[in-house]
Amino acid sequence: MTRPVMDKLSHSLRLIDLLVDLPPPYLKQLAKFSLLRKIQAGETIFCQGEPSPYCFGILSGQITIQRVPREKNFPPKILSLLGPGSLFGEQALFKESPRTAMAVASQSGELIAIDGKQLRDWMEKDWDAGMPLMMGVLQTTLVRLRRTSHELSLVYGAGRFLASDKPMKERCRETADFLRASLEDVDEITLYQRSSYWDEFEPVVSIPADSNPGTLPAEHPLVKQVSAVLKPIVPEKQGGGSTSLIPLMDPNNTQTPLLGFLWVTSKLNPKAFSPHILLLLDTVAVQFAETLLRHRLQEDQEAQARLKQGRQSYTV
């Protein structure tokens, strides 16, 4: 391997969060059994159940990690969205065992692949040199476990608030307040719903209560943007903060599937909405959508009952 190639690989390895603090000699050693790989959106990096010879670091692009269920009738369950600097497939560093999930490129980019067997062979010869890397991997795993635990508790908590027997707006308000309190750097959350009578989106609840958001027409640029892609977006924002729009989908409406959306704002942090936070908000948005749909169905049934009662009264 030529020196320019080794230097490029060493530099690329330093772009991975886990490896950024490794001393240069360790990076050069790691570069000896690493290689670069271009990826295209939609490309499968590895499948669930196949051998795991490589661990991957993301230099650019985005990777979706998903669990494929045994029953083919059920869609894959998205576990995480990973961006530049992330490491995945770490089990290859310890043992070449079957993959426990599937990795797919959701955005084009470049990966660096580390040969697990060569790394293990090197560590057996020089365990002191490999120890910092292994400790880093363990720390990353613990961070992911803590994050997963937090996300599960948040989704469960939101579900409990929305499933209570309180009025719909009160349930949504409590859930939005719970989300704002649970998500670091989030300052404002507004739940918008498409109007039943006008081509616009009305605020159902807003946290804090004094934020006073207005009704947004369907032709508003951000509404048009989220309507076009029907997935979470983070529009560019001037200043130090950031905003995300998370769509609420109506699975029964193929013509206008956008039932509403969450408007979530961080006033200070321009990077508040990482891929895994957007995935988390997208999961909670499904719960909000189900609540709004059930409430609308209940209102329709009550209106039909009143109409039927009125007709019977008129006939008598």
C-alpha positions, -999 to 999 in steps of 0.1 A, spaced: 0 0 0 15 33 -11 21 62 14 -5 86 -2 -31 58 2 -21 52 38 -22 89 46 -57 92 30 -69 62 50 -54 75 82 -71 109 76 -104 92 69 -102 71 101 -98 103 121 -132 115 108 -149 88 128 -160 100 162 -148 69 180 -113 71 164 -106 108 165 -85 107 197 -64 77 187 -26 85 184 -13 87 149 7 54 151 -26 35 160 -44 52 130 -16 42 107 -17 6 119 -55 6 115 -52 20 80 -33 -11 70 -64 -32 71 -89 -6 61 -104 4 27 -127 31 13 -160 22 -3 -184 45 -23 -221 39 -17 -252 49 -35 -287 57 -20 -307 24 -18 -276 2 -18 -275 -26 8 -243 -25 28 -250 -59 45 -280 -81 51 -293 -95 83 -280 -130 90 -249 -128 67 -213 -130 80 -197 -99 94 -161 -95 82 -161 -57 82 -169 -29 106 -179 4 89 -174 41 96 -195 67 78 -174 95 61 -204 110 42 -240 100 35 -265 83 57 -271 47 68 -304 31 79 -301 2 103 -332 -20 103 -344 -52 117 -361 -76 92 -390 -96 108 -394 -133 102 -428 -128 87 -425 -113 52 -459 -96 55 -444 -71 80 -422 -43 70 -386 -39 84 -383 -20 117 -360 10 115 -336 9 145 -315 39 138 -303 65 112 -266 71 113 -247 100 97 -211 110 92 -187 101 120 -208 71 131 -195 35 134 -217 5 127 -213 -32 124 -189 -31 154 -195 -68 161 -170 -76 133 -143 -62 156 -149 -89 182 -162 -119 162 -173 -128 127 -209 -138 137 -242 -134 117 -254 -98 113 -283 -90 137 -297 -63 115 -296 -50 79 -278 -18 68 -290 2 38 -276 35 24 -304 61 27 -281 87 11 -251 84 -12 -217 89 3 -185 71 13 -176 45 40 -144 33 55 -144 -5 61 -122 -21 87 -113 -58 84 -123 -73 117 -101 -104 115 -70 -84 107 -77 -61 136 -82 -91 160 -50 -107 148 -31 -74 154 -46 -70 189 -36 -105 199 0 -96 191 -2 -61 207 -31 -59 232 -18 -27 248 -20 -9 214 -55 -22 207 -70 -15 242 -79 22 235 -98 12 204 -117 -16 223 -126 8 251 -139 33 227 -161 7 210 -175 -3 244 -182 33 253 -200 39 220 -221 8 227 -230 21 262 -240 55 247 -263 38 222 -279 16 249 -285 47 270 -300 66 240 -322 36 231 -335 34 267 -343 71 267 -360 69 233 -381 39 244 -392 56 276 -401 87 256 -422 68 230 -439 48 258 -446 80 278 -461 98 248 -483 68 241 -496 69 277 -505 105 275 -523 101 242 -542 70 254 -557 87 285 -594 95 287 -589 133 288 -602 156 260 -582 153 228 -566 187 229 -556 182 265 -539 149 257 -520 164 228 -510 194 249 -496 172 277 -478 150 252 -462 180 234 -451 194 268 -437 160 278 -417 159 245 -403 194 250 -392 185 285 -376 153 274 -357 165 243 -326 185 249 -325 219 231 -361 218 220 -379 251 229 -412 251 210 -436 224 196 -467 231 177 -491 204 164 -509 214 132 -539 196 116 -554 200 82 -587 218 83 -618 199 75 -632 229 56 -604 250 43 -571 243 24 -550 252 54 -534 238 86 -546 249 120 -526 247 153 -542 222 176 -519 229 205 -487 248 210 -460 246 237 -454 270 253 -489 283 253 -479 319 247 -461 311 214 -494 320 195 -487 303 161 -509 312 132 -528 292 107 -507 281 77 -521 280 42 -514 248 22 -494 270 -2 -469 280 25 -434 272 13 -426 249 42 -460 232 41 -455 225 4 -420 212 11 -431 187 37 -461 177 16 -439 169 -14 -415 146 5 -438 133 32 -409 127 56 -392 148 83 -374 178 70 -350 204 86 -353 236 66 -324 260 65 -328 287 91 -309 320 96 -294 325 130 -283 300 156 -313 278 159 -331 252 138 -365 239 129 -379 205 119 -412 196 104 -425 161 110 -454 149 89 -485 132 103 -499 108 78 -534 97 70 -530 61 56 -566 61 44 -563 92 22 -543 86 -9 -550 120 -25 -540 142 5 -522 119 29 -507 148 50 -531 149 80 -509 175 98 -474 180 111 -453 187 141 -434 220 140 -405 217 164 -380 245 171 -347 248 188 -338 285 193 -301 281 199 -288 247 186 -284 245 147 -277 208 150 -306 199 174 -323 176 149 -299 147 143 -311 117 122 -319 97 153 -339 126 168 -359 129 136 -366 92 136 -378 95 172 -401 124 164 -413 105 133 -423 76 156 -442 99 180 -459 116 150 -475 83 142 -491 83 177 -503 118 172 -518 110 138 -537 80 152 -551 102 180 -563 129 155 -578 103 132 -597 86 161 -610 120 172 -621 130 137 -638 96 133 -656 101 166 -667 136 156 -681 122 123 -700 95 141 -715 120 165 -724 143 137 -741 114 118 -760 105 150 -772 140 155 -783 142 118 -801 109 121 -819 120 153 -828 153 136 -844 135 106 -864 112 129 -876 141 149 -886 160 117 -905 129 104 -925 125 136 
